[in-house]
Structure formats: structure tokens, C-alpha cells
Amino acid sequence: MRERRRRLTGVVSSDKMDKTVVVVVERRYRHPLYKKVVRETKKYMAHDENNACRIGDTVRIVESRPYSRHKRWAVETIVERTA
């Protein structure tokens, strides 16, 4: 079951909450009619148990059980730290 969970990679945009980060995930796709590459962003609230993430970090988040009303993702790993 764990292998089937969705994983997304994004950048931390807010770490002001306790044990929660907001991750912005960018998706690029080609518009079917106009053939232009469109950038689409979406924000996800993710559970960060150790408060390890900082603004600007690139993280991988994974689907998880509902932690609260808006949190359904958890930080799996920090891919890249900011200086």
C-alpha cells in the first residue's frame, strides 16, 4: 500500500505553523489547443514532525492520513537545503 502513495516535489513557501509547512508544487503542461507551455502552481499543507524544513527548501511530500482539516500530506525527505 505504501508504494502506491502519490509523491510530489515542491518548494517550502511557509514554515510559520508548528509541525506544518506549506509546499508550492509547480506543474507544467502543454495547452491542447494553443500548444503553449502553461505553468500551474498548487499549495499543499504538509506535516513536518521535527520542524526541520525552512523557507526555500526543496522537499518531497507523500500522501498520508488526514492530520487535520487541510493536511493530507507529510514531508518525506528534504531534497535540497537553501543557504
PyMOL Python script that loads the backbone (N, CA, C, O; Angstrom):
from pymol import cmd

cmd.read_pdbstr("""\
ATOM      1  N   MET A   1       0.820  -1.194   0.000  1.00  0.00           N
ATOM      2  CA  MET A   1       0.000   0.000   0.000  1.00  0.00           C
ATOM      3  C   MET A   1       0.866   1.260   0.000  1.00  0.00           C
ATOM      4  O   MET A   1       0.547   2.216  -0.707  1.00  0.00           O
ATOM      5  N   ARG A   2       1.941   1.283   0.767  1.00  0.00           N
ATOM      6  CA  ARG A   2       2.781   2.470   0.863  1.00  0.00           C
ATOM      7  C   ARG A   2       3.417   2.838  -0.477  1.00  0.00           C
ATOM      8  O   ARG A   2       3.664   4.016  -0.734  1.00  0.00           O
ATOM      9  N   GLU A   3       3.686   1.853  -1.333  1.00  0.00           N
ATOM     10  CA  GLU A   3       4.331   2.127  -2.604  1.00  0.00           C
ATOM     11  C   GLU A   3       3.390   2.865  -3.560  1.00  0.00           C
ATOM     12  O   GLU A   3       3.855   3.533  -4.483  1.00  0.00           O
ATOM     13  N   ARG A   4       2.083   2.754  -3.352  1.00  0.00           N
ATOM     14  CA  ARG A   4       1.111   3.348  -4.256  1.00  0.00           C
ATOM     15  C   ARG A   4       0.772   4.791  -3.908  1.00  0.00           C
ATOM     16  O   ARG A   4       0.027   5.444  -4.638  1.00  0.00           O
ATOM     17  N   ARG A   5       1.315   5.298  -2.794  1.00  0.00           N
ATOM     18  CA  ARG A   5       1.008   6.671  -2.402  1.00  0.00           C
ATOM     19  C   ARG A   5       1.664   7.656  -3.366  1.00  0.00           C
ATOM     20  O   ARG A   5       2.791   7.441  -3.812  1.00  0.00           O
ATOM     21  N   ARG A   6       0.959   8.724  -3.679  1.00  0.00           N
ATOM     22  CA  ARG A   6       1.498   9.739  -4.586  1.00  0.00           C
ATOM     23  C   ARG A   6       2.607  10.526  -3.908  1.00  0.00           C
ATOM     24  O   ARG A   6       2.567  10.762  -2.700  1.00  0.00           O
ATOM     25  N   ARG A   7       3.599  10.929  -4.697  1.00  0.00           N
ATOM     26  CA  ARG A   7       4.696  11.739  -4.199  1.00  0.00           C
ATOM     27  C   ARG A   7       4.849  12.958  -5.090  1.00  0.00           C
ATOM     28  O   ARG A   7       4.788  12.849  -6.315  1.00  0.00           O
ATOM     29  N   LEU A   8       5.045  14.113  -4.482  1.00  0.00           N
ATOM     30  CA  LEU A   8       5.224  15.356  -5.222  1.00  0.00           C
ATOM     31  C   LEU A   8       6.470  16.066  -4.699  1.00  0.00           C
ATOM     32  O   LEU A   8       6.846  15.901  -3.539  1.00  0.00           O
ATOM     33  N   THR A   9       7.105  16.852  -5.558  1.00  0.00           N
ATOM     34  CA  THR A   9       8.273  17.624  -5.165  1.00  0.00           C
ATOM     35  C   THR A   9       7.944  19.098  -5.327  1.00  0.00           C
ATOM     36  O   THR A   9       7.403  19.514  -6.352  1.00  0.00           O
ATOM     37  N   GLY A  10       8.276  19.891  -4.302  1.00  0.00           N
ATOM     38  CA  GLY A  10       7.977  21.315  -4.353  1.00  0.00           C
ATOM     39  C   GLY A  10       8.877  22.104  -3.424  1.00  0.00           C
ATOM     40  O   GLY A  10       9.788  21.556  -2.803  1.00  0.00           O
ATOM     41  N   VAL A  11       8.611  23.397  -3.339  1.00  0.00           N
ATOM     42  CA  VAL A  11       9.425  24.321  -2.541  1.00  0.00           C
ATOM     43  C   VAL A  11       8.596  24.815  -1.362  1.00  0.00           C
ATOM     44  O   VAL A  11       7.423  25.153  -1.520  1.00  0.00           O
ATOM     45  N   VAL A  12       9.208  24.858  -0.173  1.00  0.00           N
ATOM     46  CA  VAL A  12       8.538  25.326   1.030  1.00  0.00           C
ATOM     47  C   VAL A  12       8.352  26.837   0.932  1.00  0.00           C
ATOM     48  O   VAL A  12       9.320  27.576   0.750  1.00  0.00           O
ATOM     49  N   SER A  13       7.095  27.297   1.054  1.00  0.00           N
ATOM     50  CA  SER A  13       6.825  28.728   0.980  1.00  0.00           C
ATOM     51  C   SER A  13       6.505  29.330   2.348  1.00  0.00           C
ATOM     52  O   SER A  13       6.583  30.546   2.519  1.00  0.00           O
ATOM     53  N   SER A  14       6.147  28.493   3.320  1.00  0.00           N
ATOM     54  CA  SER A  14       5.859  28.996   4.659  1.00  0.00           C
ATOM     55  C   SER A  14       6.164  27.904   5.683  1.00  0.00           C
ATOM     56  O   SER A  14       5.830  26.736   5.488  1.00  0.00           O
ATOM     57  N   ASP A  15       6.810  28.317   6.789  1.00  0.00           N
ATOM     58  CA  ASP A  15       7.069  27.381   7.895  1.00  0.00           C
ATOM     59  C   ASP A  15       6.654  28.000   9.224  1.00  0.00           C
ATOM     60  O   ASP A  15       7.216  27.667  10.268  1.00  0.00           O
ATOM     61  N   LYS A  16       5.681  28.893   9.191  1.00  0.00           N
ATOM     62  CA  LYS A  16       5.294  29.645  10.387  1.00  0.00           C
ATOM     63  C   LYS A  16       4.457  28.829  11.372  1.00  0.00           C
ATOM     64  O   LYS A  16       4.388  29.167  12.554  1.00  0.00           O
ATOM     65  N   MET A  17       3.827  27.766  10.898  1.00  0.00           N
ATOM     66  CA  MET A  17       2.995  26.949  11.776  1.00  0.00           C
ATOM     67  C   MET A  17       3.840  25.895  12.482  1.00  0.00           C
ATOM     68  O   MET A  17       4.951  25.588  12.050  1.00  0.00           O
ATOM     69  N   ASP A  18       3.313  25.349  13.559  1.00  0.00           N
ATOM     70  CA  ASP A  18       4.018  24.310  14.305  1.00  0.00           C
ATOM     71  C   ASP A  18       3.767  22.962  13.636  1.00  0.00           C
ATOM     72  O   ASP A  18       2.619  22.548  13.474  1.00  0.00           O
ATOM     73  N   LYS A  19       4.846  22.279  13.248  1.00  0.00           N
ATOM     74  CA  LYS A  19       4.798  20.954  12.625  1.00  0.00           C
ATOM     75  C   LYS A  19       4.055  20.934  11.292  1.00  0.00           C
ATOM     76  O   LYS A  19       3.563  19.889  10.866  1.00  0.00           O
ATOM     77  N   THR A  20       3.974  22.092  10.634  1.00  0.00           N
ATOM     78  CA  THR A  20       3.296  22.186   9.340  1.00  0.00           C
ATOM     79  C   THR A  20       4.085  23.113   8.425  1.00  0.00           C
ATOM     80  O   THR A  20       4.581  24.153   8.859  1.00  0.00           O
ATOM     81  N   VAL A  21       4.198  22.732   7.164  1.00  0.00           N
ATOM     82  CA  VAL A  21       4.794  23.603   6.158  1.00  0.00           C
ATOM     83  C   VAL A  21       3.842  23.689   4.970  1.00  0.00           C
ATOM     84  O   VAL A  21       3.056  22.775   4.721  1.00  0.00           O
ATOM     85  N   VAL A  22       3.924  24.807   4.239  1.00  0.00           N
ATOM     86  CA  VAL A  22       3.160  24.969   3.016  1.00  0.00           C
ATOM     87  C   VAL A  22       4.136  24.756   1.866  1.00  0.00           C
ATOM     88  O   VAL A  22       5.162  25.430   1.775  1.00  0.00           O
ATOM     89  N   VAL A  23       3.805  23.806   0.986  1.00  0.00           N
ATOM     90  CA  VAL A  23       4.682  23.446  -0.125  1.00  0.00           C
ATOM     91  C   VAL A  23       3.998  23.852  -1.429  1.00  0.00           C
ATOM     92  O   VAL A  23       2.844  23.501  -1.673  1.00  0.00           O
ATOM     93  N   VAL A  24       4.728  24.597  -2.263  1.00  0.00           N
ATOM     94  CA  VAL A  24       4.214  25.009  -3.571  1.00  0.00           C
ATOM     95  C   VAL A  24       4.758  24.040  -4.609  1.00  0.00           C
ATOM     96  O   VAL A  24       5.971  23.905  -4.770  1.00  0.00           O
ATOM     97  N   VAL A  25       3.848  23.361  -5.318  1.00  0.00           N
ATOM     98  CA  VAL A  25       4.216  22.391  -6.344  1.00  0.00           C
ATOM     99  C   VAL A  25       3.863  22.983  -7.699  1.00  0.00           C
ATOM    100  O   VAL A  25       2.727  23.397  -7.931  1.00  0.00           O
ATOM    101  N   GLU A  26       4.850  23.020  -8.596  1.00  0.00           N
ATOM    102  CA  GLU A  26       4.636  23.567  -9.939  1.00  0.00           C
ATOM    103  C   GLU A  26       4.461  22.429 -10.930  1.00  0.00           C
ATOM    104  O   GLU A  26       5.193  21.439 -10.913  1.00  0.00           O
ATOM    105  N   ARG A  27       3.457  22.601 -11.804  1.00  0.00           N
ATOM    106  CA  ARG A  27       3.164  21.592 -12.826  1.00  0.00           C
ATOM    107  C   ARG A  27       3.181  22.291 -14.166  1.00  0.00           C
ATOM    108  O   ARG A  27       2.560  23.340 -14.338  1.00  0.00           O
ATOM    109  N   ARG A  28       3.895  21.707 -15.121  1.00  0.00           N
ATOM    110  CA  ARG A  28       3.956  22.273 -16.469  1.00  0.00           C
ATOM    111  C   ARG A  28       3.294  21.311 -17.447  1.00  0.00           C
ATOM    112  O   ARG A  28       3.510  20.100 -17.393  1.00  0.00           O
ATOM    113  N   TYR A  29       2.495  21.864 -18.331  1.00  0.00           N
ATOM    114  CA  TYR A  29       1.872  21.046 -19.359  1.00  0.00           C
ATOM    115  C   TYR A  29       1.651  21.890 -20.606  1.00  0.00           C
ATOM    116  O   TYR A  29       1.610  23.118 -20.533  1.00  0.00           O
ATOM    117  N   ARG A  30       1.509  21.238 -21.734  1.00  0.00           N
ATOM    118  CA  ARG A  30       1.281  21.937 -22.996  1.00  0.00           C
ATOM    119  C   ARG A  30      -0.224  22.085 -23.214  1.00  0.00           C
ATOM    120  O   ARG A  30      -0.970  21.111 -23.122  1.00  0.00           O
ATOM    121  N   HIS A  31      -0.656  23.290 -23.499  1.00  0.00           N
ATOM    122  CA  HIS A  31      -2.073  23.552 -23.731  1.00  0.00           C
ATOM    123  C   HIS A  31      -2.533  22.787 -24.982  1.00  0.00           C
ATOM    124  O   HIS A  31      -1.871  22.853 -26.018  1.00  0.00           O
ATOM    125  N   PRO A  32      -3.652  22.067 -24.897  1.00  0.00           N
ATOM    126  CA  PRO A  32      -4.061  21.202 -26.010  1.00  0.00           C
ATOM    127  C   PRO A  32      -4.383  21.950 -27.308  1.00  0.00           C
ATOM    128  O   PRO A  32      -4.161  21.421 -28.397  1.00  0.00           O
ATOM    129  N   LEU A  33      -4.900  23.164 -27.198  1.00  0.00           N
ATOM    130  CA  LEU A  33      -5.277  23.899 -28.403  1.00  0.00           C
ATOM    131  C   LEU A  33      -4.168  24.845 -28.880  1.00  0.00           C
ATOM    132  O   LEU A  33      -3.828  24.871 -30.063  1.00  0.00           O
ATOM    133  N   TYR A  34      -3.611  25.621 -27.942  1.00  0.00           N
ATOM    134  CA  TYR A  34      -2.662  26.663 -28.320  1.00  0.00           C
ATOM    135  C   TYR A  34      -1.203  26.221 -28.274  1.00  0.00           C
ATOM    136  O   TYR A  34      -0.317  26.971 -28.684  1.00  0.00           O
ATOM    137  N   LYS A  35      -0.949  25.026 -27.783  1.00  0.00           N
ATOM    138  CA  LYS A  35       0.391  24.418 -27.758  1.00  0.00           C
ATOM    139  C   LYS A  35       1.424  25.212 -26.960  1.00  0.00           C
ATOM    140  O   LYS A  35       2.626  25.008 -27.131  1.00  0.00           O
ATOM    141  N   LYS A  36       0.975  26.100 -26.104  1.00  0.00           N
ATOM    142  CA  LYS A  36       1.895  26.868 -25.267  1.00  0.00           C
ATOM    143  C   LYS A  36       2.096  26.133 -23.950  1.00  0.00           C
ATOM    144  O   LYS A  36       1.163  25.524 -23.426  1.00  0.00           O
ATOM    145  N   VAL A  37       3.314  26.188 -23.413  1.00  0.00           N
ATOM    146  CA  VAL A  37       3.599  25.551 -22.136  1.00  0.00           C
ATOM    147  C   VAL A  37       3.025  26.422 -21.022  1.00  0.00           C
ATOM    148  O   VAL A  37       3.360  27.600 -20.906  1.00  0.00           O
ATOM    149  N   VAL A  38       2.164  25.833 -20.211  1.00  0.00           N
ATOM    150  CA  VAL A  38       1.477  26.545 -19.146  1.00  0.00           C
ATOM    151  C   VAL A  38       2.036  26.084 -17.804  1.00  0.00           C
ATOM    152  O   VAL A  38       2.180  24.887 -17.556  1.00  0.00           O
ATOM    153  N   ARG A  39       2.352  27.058 -16.936  1.00  0.00           N
ATOM    154  CA  ARG A  39       2.804  26.744 -15.578  1.00  0.00           C
ATOM    155  C   ARG A  39       1.619  26.871 -14.636  1.00  0.00           C
ATOM    156  O   ARG A  39       0.913  27.879 -14.638  1.00  0.00           O
ATOM    157  N   GLU A  40       1.409  25.839 -13.835  1.00  0.00           N
ATOM    158  CA  GLU A  40       0.310  25.841 -12.886  1.00  0.00           C
ATOM    159  C   GLU A  40       0.892  25.516 -11.512  1.00  0.00           C
ATOM    160  O   GLU A  40       1.641  24.548 -11.381  1.00  0.00           O
ATOM    161  N   THR A  41       0.565  26.300 -10.488  1.00  0.00           N
ATOM    162  CA  THR A  41       1.074  26.030  -9.144  1.00  0.00           C
ATOM    163  C   THR A  41      -0.085  25.699  -8.219  1.00  0.00           C
ATOM    164  O   THR A  41      -1.207  26.176  -8.387  1.00  0.00           O
ATOM    165  N   LYS A  42       0.227  24.868  -7.244  1.00  0.00           N
ATOM    166  CA  LYS A  42      -0.760  24.492  -6.243  1.00  0.00           C
ATOM    167  C   LYS A  42      -0.067  24.397  -4.895  1.00  0.00           C
ATOM    168  O   LYS A  42       1.080  23.957  -4.810  1.00  0.00           O
ATOM    169  N   LYS A  43      -0.760  24.809  -3.842  1.00  0.00           N
ATOM    170  CA  LYS A  43      -0.182  24.779  -2.496  1.00  0.00           C
ATOM    171  C   LYS A  43      -0.734  23.592  -1.725  1.00  0.00           C
ATOM    172  O   LYS A  43      -1.929  23.301  -1.771  1.00  0.00           O
ATOM    173  N   TYR A  44       0.152  22.918  -1.020  1.00  0.00           N
ATOM    174  CA  TYR A  44      -0.225  21.787  -0.173  1.00  0.00           C
ATOM    175  C   TYR A  44       0.289  22.034   1.232  1.00  0.00           C
ATOM    176  O   TYR A  44       1.420  22.484   1.415  1.00  0.00           O
ATOM    177  N   MET A  45      -0.539  21.743   2.226  1.00  0.00           N
ATOM    178  CA  MET A  45      -0.077  21.776   3.612  1.00  0.00           C
ATOM    179  C   MET A  45       0.437  20.385   3.948  1.00  0.00           C
ATOM    180  O   MET A  45      -0.251  19.389   3.727  1.00  0.00           O
ATOM    181  N   ALA A  46       1.665  20.325   4.492  1.00  0.00           N
ATOM    182  CA  ALA A  46       2.290  19.036   4.768  1.00  0.00           C
ATOM    183  C   ALA A  46       2.760  18.976   6.209  1.00  0.00           C
ATOM    184  O   ALA A  46       3.183  19.982   6.779  1.00  0.00           O
ATOM    185  N   HIS A  47       2.684  17.802   6.786  1.00  0.00           N
ATOM    186  CA  HIS A  47       3.106  17.576   8.163  1.00  0.00           C
ATOM    187  C   HIS A  47       4.625  17.455   8.227  1.00  0.00           C
ATOM    188  O   HIS A  47       5.225  16.665   7.498  1.00  0.00           O
ATOM    189  N   ASP A  48       5.237  18.244   9.106  1.00  0.00           N
ATOM    190  CA  ASP A  48       6.690  18.246   9.306  1.00  0.00           C
ATOM    191  C   ASP A  48       6.933  18.002  10.790  1.00  0.00           C
ATOM    192  O   ASP A  48       6.981  18.948  11.575  1.00  0.00           O
ATOM    193  N   GLU A  49       7.086  16.747  11.175  1.00  0.00           N
ATOM    194  CA  GLU A  49       7.123  16.339  12.583  1.00  0.00           C
ATOM    195  C   GLU A  49       8.205  17.050  13.392  1.00  0.00           C
ATOM    196  O   GLU A  49       7.962  17.448  14.532  1.00  0.00           O
ATOM    197  N   ASN A  50       9.403  17.214  12.811  1.00  0.00           N
ATOM    198  CA  ASN A  50      10.531  17.768  13.578  1.00  0.00           C
ATOM    199  C   ASN A  50      10.779  19.250  13.310  1.00  0.00           C
ATOM    200  O   ASN A  50      11.795  19.788  13.749  1.00  0.00           O
ATOM    201  N   ASN A  51       9.886  19.911  12.609  1.00  0.00           N
ATOM    202  CA  ASN A  51      10.079  21.314  12.226  1.00  0.00           C
ATOM    203  C   ASN A  51      11.439  21.520  11.567  1.00  0.00           C
ATOM    204  O   ASN A  51      12.126  22.499  11.859  1.00  0.00           O
ATOM    205  N   ALA A  52      11.834  20.605  10.679  1.00  0.00           N
ATOM    206  CA  ALA A  52      13.161  20.642  10.058  1.00  0.00           C
ATOM    207  C   ALA A  52      13.197  21.511   8.804  1.00  0.00           C
ATOM    208  O   ALA A  52      14.269  21.976   8.418  1.00  0.00           O
ATOM    209  N   CYS A  53      12.075  21.738   8.170  1.00  0.00           N
ATOM    210  CA  CYS A  53      12.054  22.473   6.901  1.00  0.00           C
ATOM    211  C   CYS A  53      12.086  23.973   7.126  1.00  0.00           C
ATOM    212  O   CYS A  53      11.523  24.485   8.093  1.00  0.00           O
ATOM    213  N   ARG A  54      12.758  24.671   6.211  1.00  0.00           N
ATOM    214  CA  ARG A  54      12.825  26.125   6.221  1.00  0.00           C
ATOM    215  C   ARG A  54      12.325  26.656   4.885  1.00  0.00           C
ATOM    216  O   ARG A  54      12.245  25.907   3.911  1.00  0.00           O
ATOM    217  N   ILE A  55      11.990  27.934   4.832  1.00  0.00           N
ATOM    218  CA  ILE A  55      11.502  28.550   3.598  1.00  0.00           C
ATOM    219  C   ILE A  55      12.570  28.430   2.517  1.00  0.00           C
ATOM    220  O   ILE A  55      13.739  28.738   2.749  1.00  0.00           O
ATOM    221  N   GLY A  56      12.159  27.980   1.334  1.00  0.00           N
ATOM    222  CA  GLY A  56      13.069  27.832   0.211  1.00  0.00           C
ATOM    223  C   GLY A  56      13.611  26.431   0.020  1.00  0.00           C
ATOM    224  O   GLY A  56      14.182  26.138  -1.030  1.00  0.00           O
ATOM    225  N   ASP A  57      13.449  25.555   1.003  1.00  0.00           N
ATOM    226  CA  ASP A  57      13.910  24.172   0.868  1.00  0.00           C
ATOM    227  C   ASP A  57      13.075  23.440  -0.178  1.00  0.00           C
ATOM    228  O   ASP A  57      11.865  23.643  -0.271  1.00  0.00           O
ATOM    229  N   THR A  58      13.727  22.594  -0.960  1.00  0.00           N
ATOM    230  CA  THR A  58      13.021  21.714  -1.883  1.00  0.00           C
ATOM    231  C   THR A  58      12.749  20.408  -1.157  1.00  0.00           C
ATOM    232  O   THR A  58      13.675  19.774  -0.652  1.00  0.00           O
ATOM    233  N   VAL A  59      11.485  19.999  -1.100  1.00  0.00           N
ATOM    234  CA  VAL A  59      11.100  18.815  -0.335  1.00  0.00           C
ATOM    235  C   VAL A  59      10.266  17.880  -1.181  1.00  0.00           C
ATOM    236  O   VAL A  59       9.653  18.294  -2.165  1.00  0.00           O
ATOM    237  N   ARG A  60      10.244  16.598  -0.787  1.00  0.00           N
ATOM    238  CA  ARG A  60       9.355  15.612  -1.397  1.00  0.00           C
ATOM    239  C   ARG A  60       8.280  15.308  -0.369  1.00  0.00           C
ATOM    240  O   ARG A  60       8.576  14.951   0.772  1.00  0.00           O
ATOM    241  N   ILE A  61       7.007  15.454  -0.793  1.00  0.00           N
ATOM    242  CA  ILE A  61       5.895  15.160   0.105  1.00  0.00           C
ATOM    243  C   ILE A  61       5.167  13.921  -0.387  1.00  0.00           C
ATOM    244  O   ILE A  61       5.169  13.609  -1.578  1.00  0.00           O
ATOM    245  N   VAL A  62       4.547  13.226   0.550  1.00  0.00           N
ATOM    246  CA  VAL A  62       3.890  11.962   0.241  1.00  0.00           C
ATOM    247  C   VAL A  62       2.482  11.986   0.828  1.00  0.00           C
ATOM    248  O   VAL A  62       2.251  12.564   1.890  1.00  0.00           O
ATOM    249  N   GLU A  63       1.545  11.352   0.126  1.00  0.00           N
ATOM    250  CA  GLU A  63       0.173  11.253   0.617  1.00  0.00           C
ATOM    251  C   GLU A  63       0.155  10.530   1.959  1.00  0.00           C
ATOM    252  O   GLU A  63       0.919   9.589   2.175  1.00  0.00           O
ATOM    253  N   SER A  64      -0.713  10.971   2.853  1.00  0.00           N
ATOM    254  CA  SER A  64      -0.785  10.309   4.157  1.00  0.00           C
ATOM    255  C   SER A  64      -2.207  10.411   4.702  1.00  0.00           C
ATOM    256  O   SER A  64      -3.116  10.909   4.037  1.00  0.00           O
ATOM    257  N   ARG A  65      -2.368   9.940   5.897  1.00  0.00           N
ATOM    258  CA  ARG A  65      -3.673  10.023   6.542  1.00  0.00           C
ATOM    259  C   ARG A  65      -3.988  11.491   6.832  1.00  0.00           C
ATOM    260  O   ARG A  65      -3.070  12.310   6.879  1.00  0.00           O
ATOM    261  N   PRO A  66      -5.251  11.840   7.025  1.00  0.00           N
ATOM    262  CA  PRO A  66      -5.578  13.233   7.361  1.00  0.00           C
ATOM    263  C   PRO A  66      -5.059  13.598   8.751  1.00  0.00           C
ATOM    264  O   PRO A  66      -5.428  12.969   9.742  1.00  0.00           O
ATOM    265  N   TYR A  67      -4.207  14.610   8.818  1.00  0.00           N
ATOM    266  CA  TYR A  67      -3.692  15.097  10.095  1.00  0.00           C
ATOM    267  C   TYR A  67      -4.600  16.165  10.673  1.00  0.00           C
ATOM    268  O   TYR A  67      -4.713  16.295  11.892  1.00  0.00           O
ATOM    269  N   SER A  68      -5.253  16.937   9.799  1.00  0.00           N
ATOM    270  CA  SER A  68      -6.180  17.973  10.228  1.00  0.00           C
ATOM    271  C   SER A  68      -7.133  18.266   9.068  1.00  0.00           C
ATOM    272  O   SER A  68      -7.219  17.497   8.111  1.00  0.00           O
ATOM    273  N   ARG A  69      -7.837  19.376   9.168  1.00  0.00           N
ATOM    274  CA  ARG A  69      -8.817  19.717   8.140  1.00  0.00           C
ATOM    275  C   ARG A  69      -8.172  19.896   6.766  1.00  0.00           C
ATOM    276  O   ARG A  69      -8.757  19.498   5.759  1.00  0.00           O
ATOM    277  N   HIS A  70      -6.981  20.486   6.706  1.00  0.00           N
ATOM    278  CA  HIS A  70      -6.334  20.763   5.428  1.00  0.00           C
ATOM    279  C   HIS A  70      -5.102  19.907   5.152  1.00  0.00           C
ATOM    280  O   HIS A  70      -4.646  19.841   4.011  1.00  0.00           O
ATOM    281  N   LYS A  71      -4.559  19.256   6.167  1.00  0.00           N
ATOM    282  CA  LYS A  71      -3.305  18.499   5.993  1.00  0.00           C
ATOM    283  C   LYS A  71      -3.578  17.043   5.649  1.00  0.00           C
ATOM    284  O   LYS A  71      -4.123  16.288   6.455  1.00  0.00           O
ATOM    285  N   ARG A  72      -3.179  16.656   4.412  1.00  0.00           N
ATOM    286  CA  ARG A  72      -3.282  15.256   3.977  1.00  0.00           C
ATOM    287  C   ARG A  72      -1.980  14.769   3.377  1.00  0.00           C
ATOM    288  O   ARG A  72      -1.950  13.715   2.743  1.00  0.00           O
ATOM    289  N   TRP A  73      -0.888  15.527   3.568  1.00  0.00           N
ATOM    290  CA  TRP A  73       0.424  15.190   3.045  1.00  0.00           C
ATOM    291  C   TRP A  73       1.441  15.269   4.173  1.00  0.00           C
ATOM    292  O   TRP A  73       1.228  15.963   5.168  1.00  0.00           O
ATOM    293  N   ALA A  74       2.548  14.552   4.010  1.00  0.00           N
ATOM    294  CA  ALA A  74       3.631  14.579   5.000  1.00  0.00           C
ATOM    295  C   ALA A  74       4.959  14.754   4.266  1.00  0.00           C
ATOM    296  O   ALA A  74       5.130  14.272   3.146  1.00  0.00           O
ATOM    297  N   VAL A  75       5.891  15.445   4.908  1.00  0.00           N
ATOM    298  CA  VAL A  75       7.219  15.634   4.314  1.00  0.00           C
ATOM    299  C   VAL A  75       7.960  14.307   4.399  1.00  0.00           C
ATOM    300  O   VAL A  75       8.124  13.751   5.484  1.00  0.00           O
ATOM    301  N   GLU A  76       8.407  13.803   3.255  1.00  0.00           N
ATOM    302  CA  GLU A  76       9.141  12.535   3.217  1.00  0.00           C
ATOM    303  C   GLU A  76      10.634  12.798   3.395  1.00  0.00           C
ATOM    304  O   GLU A  76      11.266  12.227   4.285  1.00  0.00           O
ATOM    305  N   THR A  77      11.195  13.660   2.551  1.00  0.00           N
ATOM    306  CA  THR A  77      12.618  13.995   2.652  1.00  0.00           C
ATOM    307  C   THR A  77      12.826  15.448   2.226  1.00  0.00           C
ATOM    308  O   THR A  77      12.013  16.021   1.501  1.00  0.00           O
ATOM    309  N   ILE A  78      13.927  16.026   2.691  1.00  0.00           N
ATOM    310  CA  ILE A  78      14.364  17.334   2.226  1.00  0.00           C
ATOM    311  C   ILE A  78      15.370  17.061   1.114  1.00  0.00           C
ATOM    312  O   ILE A  78      16.460  16.548   1.368  1.00  0.00           O
ATOM    313  N   VAL A  79      15.003  17.403  -0.115  1.00  0.00           N
ATOM    314  CA  VAL A  79      15.836  17.117  -1.281  1.00  0.00           C
ATOM    315  C   VAL A  79      17.028  18.072  -1.334  1.00  0.00           C
ATOM    316  O   VAL A  79      18.162  17.656  -1.574  1.00  0.00           O
ATOM    317  N   GLU A  80      16.753  19.365  -1.105  1.00  0.00           N
ATOM    318  CA  GLU A  80      17.822  20.364  -1.202  1.00  0.00           C
ATOM    319  C   GLU A  80      17.575  21.462  -0.189  1.00  0.00           C
ATOM    320  O   GLU A  80      16.464  21.983  -0.088  1.00  0.00           O
ATOM    321  N   ARG A  81      18.610  21.818   0.566  1.00  0.00           N
ATOM    322  CA  ARG A  81      18.536  22.894   1.546  1.00  0.00           C
ATOM    323  C   ARG A  81      18.908  24.223   0.912  1.00  0.00           C
ATOM    324  O   ARG A  81      19.683  24.265  -0.043  1.00  0.00           O
ATOM    325  N   THR A  82      18.352  25.320   1.446  1.00  0.00           N
ATOM    326  CA  THR A  82      18.775  26.636   0.980  1.00  0.00           C
ATOM    327  C   THR A  82      19.900  27.129   1.865  1.00  0.00           C
ATOM    328  O   THR A  82      20.034  26.719   3.018  1.00  0.00           O
ATOM    329  N   ALA A  83      20.700  28.007   1.312  1.00  0.00           N
ATOM    330  CA  ALA A  83      21.869  28.516   2.044  1.00  0.00           C
ATOM    331  C   ALA A  83      21.469  29.507   3.111  1.00  0.00           C
ATOM    332  O   ALA A  83      22.329  30.031   3.819  1.00  0.00           O
TER     333      ALA A  83
END
""", "prot")
cmd.dss("prot")
cmd.show_as("cartoon", "prot")
cmd.util.cbc("prot")
cmd.orient("prot")
